Amino acid sequence: GLPNTPMANATVRVVSGNFLTARPVGIVDGVDFMHSGVVRRVDATAMRKLIDIGALVLLSPFGFSPTGEAFNLTMEDVATATAVALQADKLLFITETPGIAEDRNNPDSAIDTELALADAKRLLATLPAAGGPTDPAFYLQHCVKACEAGVERSHILPFAVDGAILQEIFTHDGIGTMVVDEKLETLHEATADDVGGILQLIEPFERDGTLVRRERTEIERDIANYTVIEHDGVIFGCAALYPYPEARTGEMAALTVSPQVQGQGDGERILKRVEQRARAQGMESIFVLTTRTMHWFIKRGFVQVDPEWLPAA
């Protein structure tokens, strides 16, 4: 490591080897791809042993067949196959593109920071076939493939932003686009069927004064403003967004996560979805009114303001 840094005198071993078994692409539509190949198998067992002793495993885009033939592989195919074989928590692509645009018809629009796997698959089906790395479908197809095979999260990050990996992992807003496999868990806008679950979730927090009390009729009336997290039919997180169109702002209210699952990042996921809804409605800011959880919001980019800043009710 460099002198006068936390890594000084540290020894980091980088290990490479024939961890990849490949097979030929073959002849496709009359074109012989000759020595181009695809990954057939990844020796995940050997890689885990090296990772367990603190080594970095370096993979090159070459693979060998059982008979000793060498094939060229794409780095995206290698990365995806390796993440799946290791059942990695994350797969990150450092790319030429900043991510997937929220407005599919306007590449310069804001970046969609999070896509559920089901939404990503639907989007991929509507995009033109990828012809190169700058096409939206190019990296998205690998993200979808990885998540379908058990990788929880796949990321498309821009290489042009200094510190993109650190920003994605260690900040609330992140950067680029994340495809997430939600499995039995869904994050969605609430419907009338969710009213009972929302009431059951927020009632304990109303009793201890954390939340303002809301009647059932009030929630039924405003149900379209609510976002919920549901797992296997049970709601364990919610929030509401009340717009003030003239002031181009909105109030986020009733942000709640069940005590049984707090600390797992679900509050931040709901916050991100509410922020996305606010942007889609043309809001320039959102605010919260709280007496007990101020520091949670400050940590995530909110600032304390005077009451005079608030829009007229």
C-alpha positions in Angstrom: 0.0 0.0 0.0 1.0 3.7 -0.4 3.0 5.2 2.4 1.1 7.3 5.0 -2.3 5.7 4.1 -4.4 3.1 6.0 -3.1 0.5 3.5 0.6 1.2 4.2 2.6 -2.1 4.5 -0.4 -4.1 3.6 0.1 -7.0 1.3 -2.8 -7.6 -1.2 -2.4 -10.6 -3.4 -3.9 -10.6 -6.9 -4.4 -14.2 -8.2 -5.4 -15.2 -11.7 -5.9 -18.7 -13.2 -8.1 -20.8 -15.4 -11.3 -20.4 -13.4 -13.4 -20.2 -16.6 -14.5 -23.1 -18.8 -15.8 -21.9 -22.2 -17.6 -23.2 -25.3 -17.7 -21.8 -28.8 -20.5 -19.5 -30.0 -20.5 -21.6 -33.2 -22.3 -20.6 -36.4 -25.1 -18.2 -36.0 -27.2 -17.1 -39.0 -24.5 -18.4 -41.3 -21.7 -16.6 -39.6 -18.9 -18.7 -38.1 -17.7 -16.9 -34.9 -14.6 -19.1 -34.8 -12.7 -18.4 -31.6 -15.4 -16.4 -29.9 -17.0 -18.2 -27.0 -19.4 -18.0 -24.1 -18.9 -19.0 -20.5 -19.8 -22.6 -19.8 -18.8 -22.9 -16.1 -17.1 -20.9 -13.4 -15.0 -22.6 -10.8 -16.6 -20.8 -7.9 -15.2 -23.2 -5.3 -11.6 -22.4 -6.1 -12.4 -18.7 -6.3 -14.1 -18.7 -2.8 -11.0 -20.4 -1.3 -8.8 -17.5 -2.6 -11.3 -14.8 -1.5 -11.4 -16.4 2.0 -7.6 -15.9 2.4 -7.9 -12.2 1.4 -6.8 -12.5 -2.2 -8.2 -10.6 -5.1 -9.2 -12.8 -8.0 -8.4 -11.4 -11.4 -10.4 -12.8 -14.4 -9.4 -12.2 -18.0 -11.9 -12.5 -20.9 -10.5 -15.8 -22.0 -11.8 -19.3 -21.4 -10.7 -22.8 -22.3 -12.7 -25.8 -23.4 -12.2 -29.2 -21.8 -10.1 -30.1 -24.9 -7.8 -27.2 -24.4 -9.1 -24.7 -27.0 -9.0 -21.0 -26.1 -11.9 -18.7 -26.7 -12.4 -15.0 -26.5 -15.2 -14.0 -24.0 -16.9 -10.7 -23.4 -16.2 -9.1 -20.1 -19.9 -8.6 -19.5 -20.6 -12.3 -19.9 -17.7 -13.2 -17.6 -18.8 -10.7 -14.9 -22.4 -11.9 -15.0 -21.6 -15.7 -15.0 -19.1 -15.1 -12.1 -21.6 -13.1 -10.0 -24.2 -15.9 -10.5 -21.8 -18.7 -9.7 -20.7 -16.9 -6.5 -24.3 -15.8 -5.7 -22.8 -12.3 -5.1 -24.8 -9.7 -3.3 -24.0 -7.1 -6.0 -22.9 -7.0 -9.7 -21.6 -3.7 -10.8 -21.0 -2.5 -14.3 -18.8 0.6 -14.8 -20.1 1.8 -18.1 -20.2 4.5 -20.8 -23.8 5.4 -19.9 -25.0 7.1 -16.7 -27.8 4.6 -16.2 -31.4 4.1 -17.5 -33.3 7.3 -18.2 -36.7 7.8 -16.4 -38.1 9.1 -19.7 -37.3 6.3 -22.2 -37.8 8.7 -25.1 -35.4 11.3 -23.7 -31.9 10.0 -22.9 -31.1 13.3 -21.2 -33.8 13.0 -18.6 -33.1 12.1 -14.9 -31.7 8.7 -14.2 -34.1 6.0 -12.8 -32.1 5.0 -9.7 -34.0 1.8 -9.0 -35.8 -0.8 -11.2 -37.6 -3.8 -9.8 -36.6 -7.0 -11.7 -40.2 -7.3 -13.1 -40.1 -3.7 -14.4 -36.6 -4.2 -15.8 -37.7 -7.2 -17.8 -40.7 -5.4 -19.2 -38.5 -2.4 -20.2 -36.0 -4.7 -21.8 -38.7 -6.3 -23.9 -39.6 -2.9 -25.3 -36.0 -1.7 -26.1 -34.3 -2.3 -29.4 -31.7 -5.1 -29.5 -28.4 -3.9 -28.1 -25.9 -3.1 -30.8 -23.2 -1.8 -28.5 -22.3 -0.6 -25.0 -24.0 2.7 -25.4 -27.4 1.2 -26.0 -29.7 1.1 -23.0 -30.4 -2.6 -23.4 -26.7 -3.6 -23.5 -26.0 -3.7 -19.8 -29.6 -4.0 -18.7 -29.9 -7.5 -20.3 -26.9 -8.6 -18.1 -28.4 -7.1 -15.0 -31.7 -8.9 -15.6 -29.9 -12.2 -16.3 -28.0 -11.9 -13.1 -31.0 -11.0 -10.9 -33.0 -13.8 -12.4 -30.3 -16.2 -11.4 -30.1 -15.2 -7.8 -27.9 -12.0 -7.6 -29.9 -9.6 -5.4 -28.8 -6.3 -7.0 -27.1 -5.3 -10.3 -25.9 -1.8 -10.9 -25.1 0.3 -14.0 -22.7 3.0 -13.0 -21.0 5.8 -15.0 -17.2 5.6 -15.3 -17.1 9.3 -16.0 -18.0 10.2 -12.4 -15.1 10.1 -10.0 -15.8 7.8 -7.1 -19.0 6.3 -8.6 -18.6 3.0 -6.8 -18.2 4.7 -3.4 -21.1 7.0 -4.1 -23.4 4.1 -5.0 -22.5 2.0 -2.0 -22.1 4.5 0.8 -24.6 7.3 0.0 -28.4 7.4 0.2 -29.0 8.8 -3.3 -26.4 6.6 -5.0 -25.7 7.0 -8.6 -26.6 5.2 -11.8 -29.4 2.6 -12.0 -29.9 -0.5 -9.7 -31.9 -3.5 -10.8 -33.2 -5.3 -7.7 -34.8 -8.7 -7.3 -37.6 -8.1 -4.9 -38.8 -11.7 -4.7 -41.8 -11.9 -2.5 -41.3 -8.3 -1.5 -42.9 -5.6 -3.6 -42.7 -1.8 -3.4 -45.8 -0.3 -5.0 -48.4 2.5 -4.9 -51.2 1.6 -2.5 -54.8 0.6 -3.4 -58.0 0.4 -1.5 -57.1 -3.2 -0.5 -54.1 -1.8 1.4 -56.0 0.4 3.8 -56.4 -2.2 6.6 -52.7 -3.1 6.4 -51.7 0.6 6.6 -53.9 1.2 9.7 -52.5 -1.9 11.4 -48.9 -0.8 10.7 -49.2 2.9 11.8 -51.5 2.4 14.9 -48.7 1.6 17.4 -46.8 4.7 16.3 -49.9 6.8 16.6 -50.4 5.6 20.2 -46.9 6.6 21.3 -47.1 10.0 19.6 -44.6 9.3 16.8 -47.2 9.8 14.1 -50.3 12.1 13.9 -53.5 10.1 14.2 -55.3 9.4 10.9 -58.8 8.1 10.7 -59.7 5.2 8.4 -61.8 7.5 6.2 -58.9 9.9 5.8 -56.6 7.1 4.6 -59.3 5.7 2.3 -59.7 9.2 0.8 -56.0 9.7 0.3 -55.0 6.1 -0.6 -53.6 7.2 -4.0 -51.0 9.2 -2.1 -49.5 6.2 -0.3 -46.6 4.0 -1.2 -46.3 0.6 0.6 -43.8 -2.2 0.9 -45.5 -5.6 1.0 -44.0 -9.0 1.7 -46.0 -12.1 1.0 -49.3 -10.2 1.4 -48.3 -8.3 4.6 -47.6 -4.6 4.6 -44.6 -3.6 6.7 -43.7 -0.2 5.4 -45.6 2.9 4.1 -45.4 6.6 3.4 -47.7 9.2 1.9 -47.0 12.1 -0.4 -49.3 15.1 -0.3 -48.7 17.6 -3.2 -48.7 21.4 -3.0 -48.7 22.1 -6.8 -48.6 25.9 -6.5 -45.5 25.8 -4.4 -44.0 22.9 -6.5 -43.4 20.9 -3.3 -45.0 18.1 -1.3 -45.3 16.8 2.2 -44.1 13.3 3.0 -46.2 11.9 5.9 -46.6 8.7 7.8 -43.3 7.2 6.8 -43.3 4.0 8.8 -41.5 0.7 8.9 -42.5 -2.2 11.1 -40.2 -2.7 14.1 -39.6 -6.3 13.1 -37.7 -5.3 9.9 -36.2 -1.9 10.9 -32.5 -1.5 10.1 -32.7 -3.3 6.7 -32.9 -0.2 4.5 -36.7 -0.4 3.8 -37.2 3.2 5.0 -34.7 4.4 2.5 -36.3 2.4 -0.3 -39.7 4.0 0.5 -38.0 7.4 0.6 -36.5 6.9 -2.8 -39.8 5.9 -4.3 -41.5 8.9 -2.8 -38.8 11.1 -4.2 -39.3 9.5 -7.7 -43.1 10.2 -7.4 -42.4 13.8 -6.4 -40.1 14.3 -9.4 -42.7 12.7 -11.8 -45.3 15.2 -10.5 -43.0 18.2 -11.2 -42.1 18.9 -7.5 -38.8 20.6 -6.8 -38.7 19.6 -3.1 -40.4 17.6 -0.4 -40.7 18.2 3.3 -41.6 16.3 6.5 -43.0 17.5 9.8 -41.5 15.6 12.7 -40.6 16.0 16.4 -38.8 12.6 16.9 -37.1 11.5 13.8 -35.4 14.7 12.6 -31.9 13.2 12.6 -32.9 10.3 10.4 -34.0 12.7 7.7 -31.0 15.1 8.1 -28.7 12.1 7.6 -30.4 11.5 4.3 -30.1 15.0 2.9 -32.9 16.9 4.4 -32.2 20.3 6.1 -34.1 22.0 8.9 -36.1 25.1 7.9 -38.2 27.7 9.6 -42.0 27.3 9.6 -42.3 30.4 7.3 -40.8 28.2 4.5 -43.8 25.9 4.6 -46.5 26.3 1.9 -49.9 27.6 2.9 -52.3 24.8 3.8 
